[in-house]
Amino acid sequence: MGLNNFVISNARPLPVFILVDASGSMQGPKMDMVNNSLKEMISSLSNIEGAKGQIEICLIKISGDVEVIQPLEKVEKVVLPELVASGRTPIGGSVEKVVEMIEDQSIVPNRAYTPVIILISDGIPTDITREMYEKRPLDKKQYLEWEPLQHLHTANRSQKCMRMALGIGEDADYELLKAFINKENVPVIKAVEVTTIGKFFEWVTISVSQRSVSANPNQFDEIPFEDLFPDDALVL
Amino acid sequence: MHWYCRMKKLNFYSDFDEHENDEYKVAFNAISVKGERHQKNNEYNQDYFRCNVKNHIKYAIVADGLGSAKQSHIGSKKAVELLENMIQENLNNDVILSETEITEFNKRLVEKWEASFPDHMREYDTTLLYLIIFKHGVLVGSIGDGLILCSMKNEVVYIKEGKNSFSNQTYSLASHQALANFTSIYQPITFKEKLPIVFILATDGVSDDLKPEMIQELPAYLYEEFRGNSVVKMQNIIGSWILNWETQHHSDDRTFCILTMWKAGEQE
């Protein structure tokens, strides 16, 4: 045995968790565009030169159930299945799932760089409480009191994660998405046209790429978005 | 015999020395390597260390300047030098420190460091790890990431990894309420009854990549290496390990110090 036996040879992970709404309302061009954009993003992230961390991808499908369809894996090894839209929108369950995974050091080790969590949705969550349901429409403040988001924003590790969100269409719940991000100066991106979905993934790709090659991949205060999106696509 | 080596023009600097007293022999080996990204961009190594086994009070101090702080190479050096001065000027080798005295010591250190950068201390931000060996005990202290490990008679008796979130997220000297985030412990020791003793201090550029399941075996492994080699040969072994770090795409600065105490005549 030599001293190198004490050292982990794999690069430090830079985990990216993607929560995709694949409920029935996503059927058609929206789902197709998300599927295409996800593949393009995976391809781009697999070919970054000089990456400091090892980008890892996890894909969580939000439909009838919350399903981890791609456990956290090195981006180069990820082959995403085509998402098929059907069922309901248990966003709360998907947030609980991602918190559980991030808090688990056997999934995200301490040596990992701070994860990114991305939420994409075109509707309202179907797993809110009856009390919340009766008070609809809910604002950001009310959503911040929702148990899954409270866990996200208070759990030891998940509260430190970088969060990005895309609302698709006018029916997306932008107050929920704002509560999910809950960070000044980081907007929810609003995609009224499907092409904006592609631009959102481009933004995610640029952000993750920049972090992966930066001196400190945990710095993510300055995410460039002004050049990619028109003002009316930014919901603050 | 005194060994000294410092090569600042290279991408690393190293230091080693050994000493013998009535109770034990003691040696240290230390190296700090500028990370590949800092090398590529012609930037500074933000880590800094000092060790001394010749002094009555022996010590090893390691600081890791924060990557996000522009002048942290200055802040880490200043932290180490301030602490070194405080050890040499304010501490008594025969003393057994109380908790109050330790807190006061750390408080003075934090205040001195803050006073060194009155306007922009966040730009100089750094972590700090230290080990101070008195006649009757050991004081270890730390703020922020990095590893302190102590083994006695080949059994790990203290380990500080200090990380419960993610790589490169840490408390530091410029943190809000820095003193509250300082961890220190004084342990009385009758050294001659506990030999061999191994102390390891490392910045997170090293400690984050050590296999958690094997970390407890590292002091015993290194001591076995040490038994079979001179302090000079040991410096080559450790230097080569840290310089040619095994982790893929690694680009952090890396600093590793080992301080070994053993019965005279035990080295082969």
Contacts between the chains, C-beta under 8 A, distances in Angstrom:
chain1	res1	chain2	res2	distance
A	1	B	221	7.3
A	3	B	221	7.5
A	3	B	222	8.0
A	3	B	237	7.2
A	3	B	238	7.9
A	3	B	241	4.3
A	4	B	241	7.1
A	4	B	246	4.7
A	5	B	211	7.9
A	5	B	214	7.1
A	6	B	210	5.5
A	6	B	211	5.9
A	6	B	214	5.2
A	6	B	215	7.3
A	6	B	217	7.6
A	6	B	218	5.6
A	6	B	221	7.4
A	7	B	209	5.5
A	7	B	210	6.4
A	7	B	211	7.0
A	7	B	245	7.0
A	7	B	246	4.2
A	7	B	247	6.1
A	8	B	209	5.0
A	8	B	210	7.3
A	8	B	211	5.6
A	8	B	246	7.9
A	8	B	247	6.0
A	9	B	246	5.2
A	9	B	247	6.1
A	9	B	248	6.1
A	10	B	247	7.3
A	10	B	248	6.2
A	11	B	247	6.5
A	11	B	248	4.3
A	11	B	249	4.0
A	11	B	250	7.2
A	12	B	167	5.5
A	12	B	208	6.8
A	12	B	209	7.5
A	12	B	247	7.5
A	12	B	249	7.9
A	51	B	249	6.2
A	52	B	37	7.1
A	52	B	249	5.8
A	52	B	251	5.4
A	53	B	249	7.0
A	54	B	248	7.5
A	54	B	249	7.0
A	108	B	166	7.8
A	110	B	161	7.9
A	110	B	163	4.7
A	110	B	164	7.1
A	110	B	165	7.3
A	110	B	166	6.8
A	110	B	167	7.1
A	110	B	208	7.3
A	111	B	166	8.0
A	111	B	167	5.0
A	111	B	208	4.1
A	111	B	209	6.6
A	112	B	166	5.6
A	112	B	167	6.1
A	113	B	166	6.0
A	113	B	167	5.4
A	113	B	168	6.8
A	114	B	165	7.8
A	114	B	166	4.6
A	114	B	167	8.0
A	114	B	168	7.9
A	114	B	169	6.5
A	115	B	166	7.6
A	156	B	164	6.3
A	156	B	165	6.7
A	157	B	164	7.7
A	157	B	165	5.4
A	157	B	166	6.9
A	160	B	165	5.7
A	160	B	166	6.7
A	160	B	169	6.4
A	215	B	37	5.6
A	215	B	38	7.9
A	215	B	41	7.9
A	215	B	67	5.1
A	215	B	251	7.9
A	216	B	66	8.0
A	216	B	67	3.8
A	216	B	68	5.3
A	216	B	168	5.5
A	217	B	168	7.1
A	218	B	68	8.0
A	218	B	166	6.6
A	218	B	167	7.2
A	218	B	168	4.5
A	218	B	169	5.7
A	219	B	67	8.0
A	219	B	68	5.8
